[in-house]
Amino acid sequence: IMAEIDKIDWIQAQVHKEGLCGLRYKAKVEDIQKHAEAIPQAVAKLAERGLHPDIIISGTGGWRFLDTVPRGAGKKAAVHFLVDHYNYGEEEFVVCGDSNNDVSMFEVAKHGLIVRNAQKEMVEWYERNKASRPGVCFSEHDNAFAIVDYLKRRFPSTA
């Protein structure tokens, strides 16, 4: 995967840590827009070699992160693992997020919180899906404070 994506000269590899299941790259928004066909072409070339990664784009400002993970890996799979491994019930499990790379968690969790300072793509997902996801709410607070506040209100007996 690295060999194919490294051919795209305007994408910069981030530090790859031993043991991680994915790869992280970054690119300028203007380059992603200017070369919109490059990423799907790279994914198609990888598919020809039997590799099928998911590429998740997130970030704010002039840069975007491109997280490259094996198909079926990522935050959605992590939620499934935690629910199954710890035998959580739907009412006991909450996901929280602020960016496009968090969307997959919200697609499988019954309850969730999107922080007020979430990135545009996350807010847009919420607006499109809030009617069908009544257990997901949008906070009036930013960052970790939003999560702490939500947990205190949702689970008052543990506060």
C-alpha positions as CSV (number, residue, x, y, z in Angstrom):
1,I,0.0,0.0,0.0
2,M,2.8,2.4,0.9
3,A,4.6,1.8,-2.4
4,E,1.5,2.7,-4.4
5,I,0.5,5.8,-2.3
6,D,4.1,7.0,-2.1
7,K,4.0,7.5,-5.9
8,I,1.6,10.4,-5.4
9,D,4.1,13.1,-4.8
10,W,1.8,15.6,-3.2
11,I,0.8,13.3,-0.4
12,Q,3.1,13.2,2.6
13,A,3.6,10.1,4.7
14,Q,3.2,10.6,8.4
15,V,5.3,8.7,11.0
16,H,4.4,5.0,10.6
17,K,4.5,3.3,14.0
18,E,5.2,-0.4,14.5
19,G,2.1,-2.3,15.3
20,L,-0.5,0.1,13.9
21,C,-3.0,-1.5,11.5
22,G,-3.2,1.6,9.3
23,L,-1.1,4.2,7.6
24,R,-1.6,8.0,7.9
25,Y,-0.8,10.5,5.2
26,K,-1.5,14.2,4.8
27,A,-2.2,16.4,1.8
28,K,-3.1,20.0,1.1
29,V,-6.7,20.6,0.4
30,E,-5.9,22.4,-2.8
31,D,-3.9,19.3,-4.0
32,I,-6.7,16.9,-3.2
33,Q,-9.1,19.1,-5.2
34,K,-6.7,19.6,-8.1
35,H,-5.9,15.9,-8.3
36,A,-9.2,14.4,-7.4
37,E,-8.7,11.4,-9.6
38,A,-5.4,10.4,-8.0
39,I,-6.7,8.7,-4.9
40,P,-9.4,6.6,-6.6
41,Q,-6.8,5.6,-9.2
42,A,-4.3,4.5,-6.5
43,V,-7.1,2.5,-4.8
44,A,-8.0,0.8,-8.1
45,K,-4.3,-0.1,-8.6
46,L,-4.2,-1.6,-5.1
47,A,-7.4,-3.6,-5.9
48,E,-5.7,-5.1,-8.9
49,R,-3.1,-6.4,-6.5
50,G,-5.7,-7.8,-4.2
51,L,-5.4,-5.0,-1.6
52,H,-8.6,-3.3,-0.6
53,P,-7.9,-0.5,1.9
54,D,-10.4,2.0,3.1
55,I,-9.1,5.6,2.9
56,I,-10.8,8.0,5.3
57,I,-10.2,11.7,4.8
58,S,-10.5,14.1,7.8
59,G,-9.0,17.3,9.1
60,T,-9.5,21.0,9.1
61,G,-7.7,24.0,7.8
62,G,-5.5,23.7,4.7
63,W,-4.5,20.1,5.3
64,R,-6.4,16.8,5.4
65,F,-5.3,13.5,6.8
66,L,-5.8,10.4,4.8
67,D,-6.0,7.3,7.0
68,T,-5.5,4.1,5.1
69,V,-6.7,1.1,6.9
70,P,-7.5,-2.5,5.9
71,R,-11.1,-3.0,4.8
72,G,-13.1,-4.0,7.8
73,A,-10.6,-2.4,10.2
74,G,-10.9,1.0,11.9
75,K,-13.2,2.6,14.5
76,K,-16.3,0.7,13.4
77,A,-14.5,-2.6,13.9
78,A,-13.2,-1.4,17.2
79,V,-16.7,-0.6,18.5
80,H,-17.9,-4.1,17.5
81,F,-14.9,-5.7,19.2
82,L,-15.5,-3.7,22.5
83,V,-19.2,-4.5,22.5
84,D,-18.6,-8.2,21.9
85,H,-15.5,-8.6,24.1
86,Y,-16.9,-6.8,27.1
87,N,-20.5,-7.9,26.5
88,Y,-21.8,-4.4,26.6
89,G,-25.5,-3.8,26.0
90,E,-26.6,-1.1,23.6
91,E,-27.7,1.2,26.4
92,E,-24.2,1.0,28.1
93,F,-22.1,2.0,25.1
94,V,-21.6,5.5,23.8
95,V,-19.3,6.8,21.1
96,C,-18.0,10.3,20.8
97,G,-16.4,12.1,17.9
98,D,-15.6,15.2,16.0
99,S,-14.4,14.3,12.5
100,N,-15.0,12.3,9.4
101,N,-12.9,9.4,10.6
102,D,-15.4,9.0,13.5
103,V,-18.5,8.5,11.3
104,S,-18.2,4.7,11.1
105,M,-18.6,4.5,14.9
106,F,-21.8,6.5,14.8
107,E,-23.2,4.1,12.1
108,V,-23.1,1.2,14.5
109,A,-23.6,2.7,17.9
110,K,-27.1,3.4,19.3
111,H,-25.9,6.3,21.4
112,G,-23.3,9.0,20.6
113,L,-22.2,12.5,21.0
114,I,-20.8,14.9,18.5
115,V,-18.8,17.8,20.0
116,R,-19.8,21.4,19.2
117,N,-16.4,22.1,17.5
118,A,-16.7,19.0,15.2
119,Q,-15.4,19.3,11.7
120,K,-17.7,20.3,8.9
121,E,-18.0,16.7,7.5
122,M,-19.1,15.3,10.9
123,V,-21.7,18.1,11.3
124,E,-23.0,17.4,7.8
125,W,-23.3,13.7,8.6
126,Y,-25.2,14.5,11.8
127,E,-27.6,16.8,9.9
128,R,-28.3,14.1,7.3
129,N,-28.8,11.3,9.8
130,K,-30.2,12.8,13.0
131,A,-33.8,11.7,12.3
132,S,-32.7,8.1,11.9
133,R,-30.2,8.2,14.8
134,P,-32.2,9.6,17.7
135,G,-29.6,8.4,20.2
136,V,-26.9,10.6,18.7
137,C,-26.8,14.2,19.9
138,F,-24.9,17.3,19.2
139,S,-23.2,19.0,22.2
140,E,-23.4,22.6,23.2
141,H,-19.7,22.2,24.4
142,D,-16.3,21.7,22.8
143,N,-13.7,19.0,23.0
144,A,-13.4,16.7,26.1
145,F,-15.6,18.9,28.2
146,A,-18.5,18.0,26.0
147,I,-17.9,14.3,26.6
148,V,-17.6,14.7,30.4
149,D,-20.8,16.8,30.5
150,Y,-22.7,14.2,28.4
151,L,-21.5,11.3,30.5
152,K,-22.5,13.0,33.7
153,R,-26.0,13.7,32.3
154,R,-26.4,10.2,30.7
155,F,-25.1,8.2,33.6
156,P,-25.8,10.4,36.7
157,S,-25.3,7.5,39.2
158,T,-21.6,7.2,38.2
159,A,-20.8,10.9,38.3
